[in-house]
Amino acid sequence: MCKTITINDATKLISDGDTIMVGGFMANGTPEKLIDALVEKGVTNLTLICNDAGFPDKGVGKMVANKQFSKIIASHIGLNKEAGRQMNEKETIIDLVPQGTLAEQIRSGGFGLGGFLTPTGTGTLVEEGKEIISIDGKDYLLEKPIKADVALIFADKADENGNLQYLGSENNFNQVMASNADTTIVEAREIVSVGEINPNFVHTPGIFVNYLVKGE
């Protein structure tokens, strides 16, 4: 069954107040056509889960500049001065999470885990409000999983069943996010017939993918 839909239909799956995950790293591997369509739609009060806040004119940074997020959960926002301004002016809630912790929170949410223990952040502001568990004399933070309503990811190639291949570092966060959300929408540079992707080189199985849109 072909999962390909139009960009317009894809934007209808995202509503005000939703929590969305967006793949990529500093906009590399980000579904730019989907982002542009959401900027045009003007959906608001979203929670963003992403590695970063993109750039003011690229990636999720376009939505940041358009003030479409009420909360951002990310590892860093330093490349987007507008995100920093919104944080300092308390216009947007910014939750900064160590990058490895963020990736594992997403993975845990996708694979049904109740949480995980990490030493990252112990003795710092990161541990505030979190349960500390000692194992063999070493302290760990209990980090809980996070989930999204919709994941927006990018793939180099997809077949009509949603099996995906990524190109190099475009894989950043895309694969782990694909398994997490209630609805996963993939922007693919190329959509091919079933069987054209060697099963040995499928990076994300189509069972995790709900919809495909054609990228560039």
Secondary structure, DSSP 4 states (H G I P E B T S, - for coil): ---B--HHHHHTT--TT-EEEE--BTTBT--HHHHHHHHHHT--SEEEEESB--BTTBTTHHHHHTT-EEEEEESB-TT-HHHHHHHHTTSSEEEE--HHHHHHHHHHHHTT---EEE-TTTTSGGGTTS-EEEETTEEEEEEPP---SEEEEEEEEEETT--EE--GGGGTTHHHHHTTSSEEEEEEEEEE-TTSS-GGG-SB-GGG--EEEE--
